[in-house]
Amino acid sequence: MKIAIVGAGYVGLVTGVCLADFGHEVTCIDTDQRKIDALEKGVIPIYEPGLSELVKANVSGGRLSFSTDLKAVVPGSEVVFIAVGTPSRRGDGHADLSYVHAVAREVAAAVDGFTVVVTKSTVPVGTGDEVARIIAATNPAADVAVVSNPEFLREGAAIDDFKRPDRIVLGIEDERARSVMTEVYRPLYLNQAPLMFTGRRTAELIKYAANAFLAMKITFINEIADLCEATGADVQQVARGIGLDNRIGAKFLHAGPGYGGSCFPKDTLALVKIGQDYDSPMRLVETTVAINDQRKRAMSRKVIAACGGDVRGKTIGVLGLTFKPNTDDMREAPSIDIIQGLIDRGAHVVAYDPQGMVPARELIDKKVDFADSAYEVAVDADALVLVTEWNEFRSLDLDRLKRSMKTAVLVDLRNVYRHDEVAKHGFEYSSVGRPDGGIAESVANAAE
């Protein structure tokens, strides 16, 4: 099939590359000429494991191309995916649909013959109806079926998620679109990926409901972690104990500094606004948003407490800046608030991240110094803070770190290490929701 993807950002690029890898003829369209020029040269604008190799393979195979000319690409396409950004709108938190609406008008003017227009962007309930209305108003002769096909891609594992999905949600109102979308995803039949056909509004809400539920799960275990610290319990054991219940499941029960990234923050806020618009308040989601915002800043206070209650004039090393490992995405990353909180209290911050250094320089306080490795961060540091659990931080040479530091303090906000293994190297250690050598751990050790 001939497929056009409008928007060569994270979702659009991954979608286009994977569909090309399925054998479809795909063109990714973007208004950013520099981005398209770079992609044509094999330069990928985002970091996603395996994406660069897949782009090169499909460009070489003649299945994938890039363009800025929507008017030239869309007329020959059977399916057009809209995959442009829907950021939180400044001032009110609603999803900004201006890019989606603009693309709908351009596509409407360019379509030739029956075309399925698929909204891949995360959009509020009713957006598909508005896209259909815009297309009909722009070009009354257009023969178009509008479909909602939300994405469920995890940054750092997007290719595997696309090729081995839990489900493919397809919201349709025109039955002609069913056979077309079935053909788009036919290569996934071998993996027995379920195609879930629903109404368009239902599909739009599924995406927001899924992200909000996962965000609430993260926030729940973070609050349990605080209670564990107060009572001497171990949040990792609590998480395992409840996660073994199949009704709950083990995923997204890792205590930490709060969620960030391109999806959860904006989508939870957008769902709150949708609820307000329809006079159906999302109270749990509202609370989740508030707790998560507060938690990021609270983590800086945790670091300060581990440093004796005062960091003025001290050097704090930060390991990891991106909101999660295996991505260069700094959007809403907890590290931003943590670092700002430390700087506000007079600390000097030195930071390192394997992939997030370039975007971090644009988003983080200019007072921050950046290092080239974890070991360089440790030089003359009064404390190290592990914020993002990159693999290279999981087995650091603790003796080497200690020799470089002024004071051997490690604040582990991802619970990567165990208290006993860190303590034997002479570190003062603090983690999230664990006793760190207190009552619960002593009892556990005695039981062994």
N, C-alpha and C positions, 0 to 999 in steps of 0.2 A: 504494500500500500504506500501511497505518497502522503507523507505527514509533514505538516508545518508546526513548529514550536515557536510561539511568539514570546520572547523573553529568554535570554541565554544566561540567566543567573543560576543559582544553586539548583532549584527544582527543575527549571527548564532544561539546563544542560544535562543533568543526570537522566531525566526522562528521555530526552532526544537521543543521547548516546546509547542508552539501554534498548530503546525501540529500534535503533539502527542495528544494534547487535543481534536483535531478533530477526533481522532480514528486511525490515522496512526501509524505504527510501525517505530519509529525514533531512529537513533543512531547519536549522535553528536561526531565528531572526532576532536581531537586537538593534536598537537605535544607536548604540554606542559603537562608533566606527573603530575606535581603538581596541575594544574588546573583540570585535569580529576579526580584525587584522591579526590580533594576537592568537586567536583560536585557529585561524587558517595556517599560522606558523607553528602550531602545536603547543603554544603557551597557554596554560590553563589558569584562569583568573582566581580560582579557589583551590584550597587543598582538600582533597578527598582521596583516600587510598584507592589506587587502581584506576582512577578516572583518566589520568593522562594516557596510560597505555591503551585504554579502551577507545579513547578519542582517536589516537593515531591509527589503531587497527581499522576502525570503521571509515575514517577518511581515506586511508589507503585502499580499502575495499570498495570505495565508491558509493557507500550507503549513507554517508554523513557529510553534510556541507553547511556552510554558514553564509549569512547574507544580512544586509541592512534593508533590502528592497522587498518589503511586505507585498506591495502591489504586484510584483513579478512572481512571487512564490505561491501566494494563496490561491490564485485561480486554478492551478494545476493540482491542488491538494484535496484529498478526500476527507481528511480530518485536520482540523486546526486546533491546537492546544493553546490556551491562554495561560501563561505561566509567569506573569509579571508580579511585582511586589505589591503587598497590601499592608504597609506599615501602619502602626498606630498613628492616628491623625492628631496633630498637635492641638492641644487645648482641651479635647474632650475624650480621647482614648478610643474613639470609634475606628474601625478599620478604614483606611483611606482607599477608596475604590476608584479614584480618578484614573489610575493607569489601566485598570480593567475596562472601564467605560470607554476610554480613548481607543484602546485596541479593538473593542467591539465595533466602534464606528469605522475604523480602518478596514477591519475584516469584512464588514457588511458591504462596503464600497467595492471590495475586490473579489468577492466570491463569484464563482461561475459554475452553475449546476448545483445539484444537491450536495451539501457540505455539512458535516457534523462539527460543530464548534464546542470544544470541551473546556470547561473552566477547571484548570488544575490549581490555580491560586487558591489560597485559603480565604473564603469569602463568607460574609454573614448570610443567614437564611433569607431567601428571596432575591439574592443577587442574580441567579440564573434567569429568573423572571424579568429582571431589569435588563439583562444582557439581550434576551430575546426581544424585548420591547425596543431597545436601542437599535438592534439590527433591522427590525421591521420598519422603524421610523426612518432610518437612514436609507434603506433600500427595500421598498415594499415588494420588489420582485424577487428578492433573495429567497432561495429555497434552503432553509437552514433548520437543523435540529440542534438545540442547545442541551448539553449534557454536563452534569456535575461529576467530576472524578477526582475527589480529594486525594492528596498524597500523604503517605505515612512513612516518610523516609527519616531515618536517624542519621544525623551528621556523623561521619566517621564509619558508617556501615550502610551508606545509601545504595550502593550498587547491589549488594546482597539483598537488601530489603526490597528493591525493585524487582529483582529476578526471582526471589523466593518470598513472596508476600504472604502475610497471614490471610489477607482478603483483598479483593479489588472492589471498591464501592463505586457503583455507577448509577447516578440519579438521572432518570430519563422521563420525558413527558411525551415523546414521539417514538412510537414503536419501531420506526425505521432505523433509529439509532442503535437498537439492540443488536442487530446482526453486524453492524459496522464495528461497534465497540468489542463485540465478541471476536471479530477477526483481528482487531488490533492486538488483543491479548491472547490470541490463540496459541502462540508459542509457549505460554505458561501452563498449558494443559498437562504437559508432562510432569510438572511439579504439583499438579492437582490443586492449583491455586483457585479458591472459590470466587466466582464472579457473583457479587451481591447486587442485584438490580433493585432499586428503590425509586421512590419519587424524588424529584430534584431537591426539594426543600429538606427532605429527610437526609439525603446524602450530605448536604451542606452542614447540617447540624451534627452529623456523626463525627466529622472532623473536629469541631470545637469541643464536643462532649468527650471525645477520646483524649485530647490534650489536657482538658481541664481535669479529668479524672486522674491522669498520671501526675499532673502538678499537685493535686490534692494529696495523692499518695506520698509524694516526696515531702510535702509540707507536714503531713501527719507523722512520718517517721522522724523528722527533724524535731518536732515538738516532743515526741517520745524520748528522743535523745537528751533533750534538756531535762526531762524528768529523771532519766537514768543517771545523769550527772548529779542531780540533787539527792538521789536515793542510794547511789552506789551500785546500781544495776548496770548491765552491759547491753547497749542498744543492738550490737551485732547479734547477740544471742536472742534478744527479743525479736529482732527482724527474722531470724531463721525460724524461731518458734512459731511465729504467725505465718511466715511465708510458706511453710510446709503444708498449711491448710490450702487445698486446691481452690477453695472459694476466694482466697486472697492472692496467693501467688507470691513468688520471691522477688520479682523484678520491681525496680523503682522503690526499694526499701533500703537504700544505702544513705545513711545520715551524712550530712555535709553542710556546706555553706549556703545552700539554697540553689534553686534552679535559675538558669539563664538561657541565652541562645536566641535564635531568630523566631522560635515558635511559641513556647510556653508563655513568656511574658506578654506578648502582644495578643495571643489568642485567648488567654484567660481574661484579659482586660476587655477584649472585644465581646466575649460572651457575657460579661457583666453588663456591658452597654446594650447588647441585644435584649437581655432580660428586662432592662429598664424600658427599652422602647416598646416592648410587648406587655408591659405591666406584669411581668412574671420574674421577680427578682431572684438572682442567683446568689443566695446568702452564703452558701458554703464556698463558692468561688470568690466572692468578694473578700471573705476572711482569708482565703488562701493567698490572694494577691497581697493583702496587707501584711500578713505574717512573713511572706517571702521577702518583701521589700525591707522589712525591719531586720530580718535575719542576716542579710549581707553585711549591714553596718555592725551588727552585734558581733560578728566574727572578728572585727578589728579590736573590739573591746576584749575578746577572748585572748588575742595575741598580747595585748597590753598587760592583761592580768598575768600571763605566763612570764612576762618580763619584769615582774615585781610591781606592776601598777603604774609604771612610768616609762615611756619610750623617748622622751625628749632628749635629743642629741645622740640617740642610739641608731645603729645601722641594722635594718631588718631586711633579710634576704627573702624574696618571694619566688617560689618554684611553681611555675605554671600560671598562665594568664588567661588562656581561652576558657570558655565556659565548660568545656569537656575535652578529653583527649581526642586525637586523630582528626582535628579540624583546626582551621585558622580563624574561626569565627569568634569575635570578641563582643558581639552584641549582647548587652545585658549581663555580661560575665560578672560573677561575684567578686573577682579580683579587683575590679574597678572601684567598688565601694570600700572593699577592705583596705586597699592601698590609700585611698583618699582619707579614710578614717585614721590611718597611721600617720599620714603626713600632717593632718590637722592637729595631731597631738605631738608634733615636733620630731617625728622620726625621719631618718634618711632611708629611702627605700631603693634597693637594688633588685632587679627582676630578670628572670630568664624564662623563655618558653620555646620549645622546639619549632613551632610553626607560627606563633601569634605575635612575633616581635614587630612586624611591619604595621599591622592594623593597631596594635597596642600603642604605638608611638603617637597615633592620631587621637586616641581616646583617653589616655591616662595622663595624669598631671605631668607637666613638663619637668618637674623637679626630680622625677624618677630617673635613675641611671639603669642602663640595660647591660647585661653581661652576656658572654658567649657560651656559658655552660653553667651547670649546677655548682660545680666546684669553684668557678670564678665568683659566683654569687656569695659563696660562703666566706670569702676572704675578708677578715676583720669584722664579720657580722656578729651582732649581739644575739641574734635569733634567726632561725630559718622557719618559714611558713610554707607548707606544702598545700597549694590551693587546687591544682589540677593534676589528676593521677595519671600522667603520661607514663608509659612503660619504663622509660629511662630513669624515672624517679623511684621505681619500686625496689631497686637493689643498689642503692648508692653505697659507696665506700664510706661508712660512718666514721671510721678512724681518720680517714683523709679529711673529711669535712671538719671534724673536731679540731684537728691540728691547724686548720686555717682560721677558725673562728675565735673571736674574743671570749664569747661565752657559749657553752654548748647547750643551747635551748632549741628544741624542735617542736613546732606546733603543727600537728598533722590533721588538717581539716578534712581529709578523705579516709582516715583510718587505714592507711596503707601498711603501717608498721605495727608491731606489737610492743607493748611497754617493756617487757623483759629483754627483748633483743636490742632495743635502743638504749636501755639503762645500762646494760653491761659494757657499752662503749662510753659511758660517762655522761650521757645526755640527760638533761631534764626534759621530760616528754609530756605533751598535752595533746589529747585527741578529742573526738566528738562523741559524747554519749557513752564513754567507757570509764571505768574507775581508775585507769592509769596507775595500777599498783595498789589501789585502795582495798576496801573490805571485800568486794565481790571477787576480785582477782586472787586475793589471798585465800579465800575459801575454795576457789576453783583449784588453785595449786595444791592446797592441802588434800583435796579430794583425790588428786592424781597420785 
